[in-house]
Each structure stands twice: as structure tokens, then as C-alpha cells.
Amino acid sequence: MKILRYLDNGTPRFGILESDTVYHAEGDLFGGLTRGEPVGELESLTLLTPVAPGKIVAVGKNYSDHIAEMARGGFAADLPEEPVLFLKPPTALLPHGGEIQMIPGSRTDYEAELCMVIGREAHRVAEAEAFDYVLGYTCGNDVSNRGFTGQSGQWTRGKGYDTFCPLGPVIETDLDPNHLRIQSRLNGEVRQNTTIDTMIFKPAFLISFISNVMTLQPGDVIMTGTPEGVGTLTPGDVIEVELEGIGTLRNSVVARV
């Protein structure tokens, strides 16, 4: 099932996407949704992020090819022994079709990522049971201001600006995340193109590891890291993140004023 959120006369509502048609979703996101009446075609609706998470837990340095890529750019190049975690604020969220507001005069990068949406409270979860706690999967873009991520020794400022967490367009609930193809396209040109199984720390392990650090609540989002091919955004660009079986997250880029 592909779940989304949209605005209906100013009110957020859940919908179910089938082909290009959105149907009203009846029920509870975490208790089960059923398909209601059709409300329109996907591109005719104003989409919101498909979930409103309490927290967004992101994982850095989770693809060895991206670590090597960053080393060539003068950034730290050590392979992590454990997942590198940081938080992005919910105020950074941006829906499909929204505008990324980059800081003029600074380097701002796109980072295509698989995102996991938690479906029920997860506290000290075993890796073998990790997927039992997942509602579904969506596309994410860990937009990053490189100057600020390296400036203070930690990443909150560079990755926490408003609009720096595009998410969507849908949550796919029926999916095996381990072998998906992930791709980014900048102005239609493929920039990142690999499969999820090249991650250093796999999705189930990440859920277990993070839930042993902090309790994950329904709706929380885990961003699982980005592969090689990261590049710089400029105003006027269109950046797309596509994940096999989920869909394409598309955002334009403007200068922040």
C-alpha cells in the first residue's frame, strides 16, 4: 500500500495511491487504513510529507563509496565501527514539490536516502525482529550545507535548516528494503545510482542499534545514509530522489531570502 498525506481545504488528510489516483484513506495510520472514495489524481493535489515524525534520526557514513568520495573532497574518511547518528529537526521537513531554500554563497549538497518510518514503539529491539516495527519506507534527501557541517565538528547546523529534509511522496508498506535501487537525478541527469545492499550497516541492524540508544515512537523516521554521487545544488535546479518500488521525490531549489 502506498500512503500519502495531502491538504483538503486546509486540512491534512491521509490518502492511498493506486496508479495515479489518490483515494481517501479511512482508519488510523498505525492501526490500519482502508481505501475510500477517490479524491483526485496525484499531481492535482497539494502533498504534505507522508508522515509528521516526532524525531528524524539520520545515519552518516553508511556507504564506503561515499566515504571515499568525501575523502577526495578533504573531509574525514574513516570507516565507522558503529553507526554514526545525528538528528534532523522536524522543522526541516519539506514535501514532494516543495522548494529547498539554500543559503546563498555556500555549498549545499543533495543526498538521496532510503527512509524507514516506524510503525509502533521500538525499545531495545532485536535485529531479527526489527522489521516488525516498521510501518513502511519512503524517499528522503538529507540536504547538507557543507561549510557548516565541517565548521563546528558536528552536523546539526549544516543539516538542520528549514527545508533541508525533503521526504515523500509516499510511504510504501509492502516492501523488502534490502535490495532496492536508489537513484538521484539533478536536472534529469543521473548522479547517484546503486543498491541498498551496498550499505555498511543494513536497515534491520540500524533499527536495532538506534532503538537501543533511544526509544523510537510511531511516525519517527530513520534516514539510512547516502551513496556515492553527492553533488552541489544551485538555485533553479530540480533534484529527484527515486527508490525502486516507492516512487520519486522531486524538489526545486531556490535561494533563501
C-alpha positions as CSV (number, residue, x, y, z in Angstrom):
1,M,0.0,0.0,0.0
2,K,1.2,3.5,-0.9
3,I,0.2,6.0,1.8
4,L,0.4,9.8,1.4
5,R,-0.8,13.0,3.1
6,Y,-2.5,15.8,1.3
7,L,-4.3,19.1,2.0
8,D,-8.1,19.1,1.7
9,N,-9.4,22.7,2.1
10,G,-6.5,23.4,4.5
11,T,-7.0,20.1,6.5
12,P,-4.3,17.4,6.4
13,R,-5.7,14.0,5.3
14,F,-4.3,10.6,4.5
15,G,-4.7,9.1,1.1
16,I,-3.9,5.8,-0.6
17,L,-2.3,6.0,-4.0
18,E,-3.2,3.4,-6.7
19,S,-1.7,4.0,-10.1
20,D,-2.0,7.8,-10.4
21,T,-5.3,8.1,-8.5
22,V,-5.5,9.1,-4.8
23,Y,-8.3,7.6,-2.6
24,H,-9.4,8.9,0.7
25,A,-7.9,6.7,3.5
26,E,-10.2,5.7,6.3
27,G,-8.9,4.5,9.7
28,D,-5.7,5.1,11.6
29,L,-2.2,5.3,10.1
30,F,-0.8,3.0,12.7
31,G,-3.9,0.8,13.2
32,G,-4.7,0.2,9.6
33,L,-6.1,2.2,6.7
34,T,-8.7,1.2,4.1
35,R,-9.5,2.7,0.8
36,G,-12.4,5.1,0.5
37,E,-13.7,7.3,-2.3
38,P,-11.3,8.8,-5.0
39,V,-10.2,12.3,-4.4
40,G,-8.1,13.1,-7.5
41,E,-5.0,12.5,-9.5
42,L,-1.7,12.6,-7.6
43,E,-0.3,15.7,-9.4
44,S,-3.6,17.6,-8.8
45,L,-3.2,17.5,-5.0
46,T,-1.1,19.6,-2.6
47,L,1.0,17.0,-0.9
48,L,2.4,17.1,2.6
49,T,5.2,14.9,3.9
50,P,3.7,11.4,4.2
51,V,4.2,11.4,8.0
52,A,4.8,14.0,10.7
53,P,7.6,12.5,12.8
54,G,8.5,13.4,16.3
55,K,12.1,12.9,15.5
56,I,14.3,12.2,12.5
57,V,17.3,10.0,13.2
58,A,19.9,10.1,10.4
59,V,22.9,7.9,9.8
60,G,26.1,9.3,8.4
61,K,29.0,7.5,6.7
62,N,26.9,4.4,5.8
63,Y,28.3,3.7,2.3
64,S,32.0,3.2,1.8
65,D,32.0,4.7,-1.7
66,H,30.5,7.9,-0.3
67,I,33.2,8.0,2.5
68,A,35.9,7.7,-0.2
69,E,34.2,10.4,-2.2
70,M,34.2,12.8,0.8
71,A,37.8,12.0,1.5
72,R,38.7,13.2,-2.0
73,G,37.0,16.4,-1.0
74,G,39.1,16.9,2.1
75,F,36.6,15.5,4.6
76,A,37.2,12.9,7.3
77,A,37.5,9.4,5.7
78,D,37.5,6.9,8.5
79,L,35.2,3.8,8.2
80,P,32.9,3.8,11.2
81,E,32.9,0.8,13.6
82,E,29.4,1.7,14.7
83,P,26.6,3.7,13.0
84,V,27.2,7.5,13.1
85,L,24.0,9.1,14.3
86,F,22.7,12.6,14.2
87,L,19.2,14.3,14.4
88,K,17.4,16.5,11.9
89,P,14.7,18.6,13.3
90,P,11.1,18.1,12.2
91,T,11.1,21.8,11.1
92,A,13.5,20.8,8.3
93,L,10.8,18.7,6.6
94,L,9.7,19.5,3.1
95,P,7.1,17.7,1.0
96,H,7.3,16.5,-2.6
97,G,7.1,19.5,-4.8
98,G,8.4,22.0,-2.2
99,E,11.3,24.4,-2.6
100,I,14.7,23.7,-1.0
101,Q,15.9,27.1,0.3
102,M,19.7,27.1,0.1
103,I,21.9,29.6,1.8
104,P,23.4,32.0,-0.9
105,G,27.1,31.9,-1.2
106,S,27.5,28.5,0.4
107,R,27.9,24.9,-0.8
108,T,24.7,22.9,-0.3
109,D,24.6,19.3,-1.4
110,Y,21.8,16.7,-2.1
111,E,22.0,13.2,-0.5
112,A,19.5,10.6,-1.7
113,E,18.4,8.2,1.1
114,L,16.1,5.3,1.9
115,C,14.0,6.3,4.9
116,M,12.2,4.0,7.3
117,V,9.0,5.0,9.1
118,I,8.5,3.4,12.5
119,G,5.0,1.9,13.0
120,R,5.0,1.1,16.7
121,E,7.1,1.8,19.8
122,A,10.5,0.3,19.5
123,H,12.6,0.0,22.6
124,R,15.8,-2.2,22.6
125,V,14.6,-4.2,19.6
126,A,16.4,-7.3,18.4
127,E,17.8,-7.2,14.9
128,A,15.8,-10.3,13.9
129,E,12.5,-8.6,14.9
130,A,13.4,-5.1,13.6
131,F,11.1,-5.1,10.6
132,D,8.1,-5.9,12.8
133,Y,8.3,-2.3,14.0
134,V,8.4,-0.7,10.5
135,L,5.3,0.9,9.0
136,G,6.9,1.4,5.6
137,Y,9.5,3.1,3.6
138,T,9.9,6.4,1.8
139,C,12.4,8.6,-0.1
140,G,14.5,11.2,1.6
141,N,17.0,13.9,0.8
142,D,19.5,14.8,3.5
143,V,20.2,18.3,2.2
144,S,23.5,19.4,3.7
145,N,25.4,22.7,3.9
146,R,29.0,21.5,3.7
147,G,30.5,24.6,5.2
148,F,28.5,24.3,8.4
149,T,28.7,20.5,8.7
150,G,32.5,20.8,9.0
151,Q,32.8,24.1,10.8
152,S,31.8,23.1,14.3
153,G,32.8,19.4,14.4
154,Q,29.1,18.3,14.4
155,W,26.4,18.4,11.9
156,T,23.3,19.9,13.4
157,R,23.6,23.3,11.9
158,G,24.6,22.2,8.4
159,K,21.8,19.7,8.2
160,G,19.1,21.3,10.2
161,Y,18.0,24.3,8.2
162,D,14.3,24.7,7.3
163,T,13.5,22.7,4.1
164,F,16.7,20.6,4.4
165,C,14.7,17.3,4.8
166,P,12.6,16.6,1.8
167,L,10.5,13.5,2.4
168,G,8.0,11.5,0.3
169,P,6.0,11.4,-1.8
170,V,4.5,8.2,-0.3
171,I,5.1,5.5,2.3
172,E,5.2,2.1,0.8
173,T,4.2,-0.5,3.4
174,D,4.8,-3.7,1.4
175,L,8.5,-3.8,0.5
176,D,11.7,-5.6,1.2
177,P,14.2,-2.7,1.7
178,N,17.4,-4.8,1.4
179,H,18.0,-4.8,-2.3
180,L,16.3,-1.7,-3.7
181,R,17.9,0.5,-6.3
182,I,18.4,4.1,-5.1
183,Q,19.0,6.9,-7.6
184,S,19.3,10.7,-7.6
185,R,18.9,12.9,-10.7
186,L,20.0,16.5,-10.9
187,N,18.1,18.4,-13.7
188,G,17.4,15.0,-15.2
189,E,21.0,13.7,-15.1
190,V,21.7,10.6,-13.0
191,R,24.1,11.4,-10.2
192,Q,23.6,8.6,-7.7
193,N,22.8,5.1,-8.8
194,T,23.4,2.0,-6.6
195,T,21.6,-0.6,-4.5
196,I,20.8,-0.5,-0.8
197,D,22.7,-3.7,-0.2
198,T,26.0,-1.8,-0.5
199,M,25.3,-0.1,2.9
200,I,27.8,-0.7,5.6
201,F,25.1,-1.1,8.3
202,K,21.9,-2.7,7.0
203,P,18.4,-1.5,7.7
204,A,17.4,-4.1,10.3
205,F,20.7,-3.6,12.2
206,L,20.1,0.2,12.2
207,I,16.6,-0.2,13.8
208,S,18.0,-2.4,16.5
209,F,21.1,-0.2,17.1
210,I,19.1,3.0,17.3
211,S,16.3,1.6,19.5
212,N,19.0,0.5,22.0
213,V,20.0,4.2,22.2
214,M,16.6,5.9,22.1
215,T,13.0,4.7,22.1
216,L,11.5,5.1,18.7
217,Q,7.9,6.2,18.5
218,P,5.3,5.6,15.8
219,G,5.9,8.0,13.0
220,D,9.6,8.5,13.7
221,V,11.9,8.4,10.7
222,I,15.3,6.8,10.2
223,M,17.4,8.1,7.3
224,T,19.8,5.4,6.4
225,G,22.7,7.3,4.7
226,T,23.6,8.2,1.1
227,P,25.9,6.6,-1.5
228,E,28.5,8.0,-3.8
229,G,27.5,10.7,-6.3
230,V,26.6,13.6,-3.9
231,G,26.8,17.0,-5.6
232,T,26.1,20.6,-5.2
233,L,22.8,22.4,-5.7
234,T,22.2,25.8,-7.2
235,P,19.1,28.0,-7.4
236,G,17.0,26.9,-10.3
237,D,17.9,23.2,-10.0
238,V,15.5,20.3,-9.8
239,I,16.6,17.4,-7.7
240,E,14.9,14.0,-7.7
241,V,15.3,11.0,-5.4
242,E,13.9,7.7,-6.7
243,L,13.7,4.5,-4.8
244,E,12.6,1.3,-6.5
245,G,9.1,0.2,-5.5
246,I,8.4,3.5,-3.8
247,G,8.4,6.4,-6.3
248,T,10.2,9.7,-7.0
249,L,10.6,12.6,-4.6
250,R,11.0,15.9,-6.6
251,N,12.0,19.3,-5.3
252,S,13.2,22.6,-6.8
253,V,15.9,24.8,-5.4
254,V,15.7,28.5,-4.6
255,A,18.0,31.0,-2.8
256,R,16.9,31.7,0.7
257,V,15.9,35.4,1.2
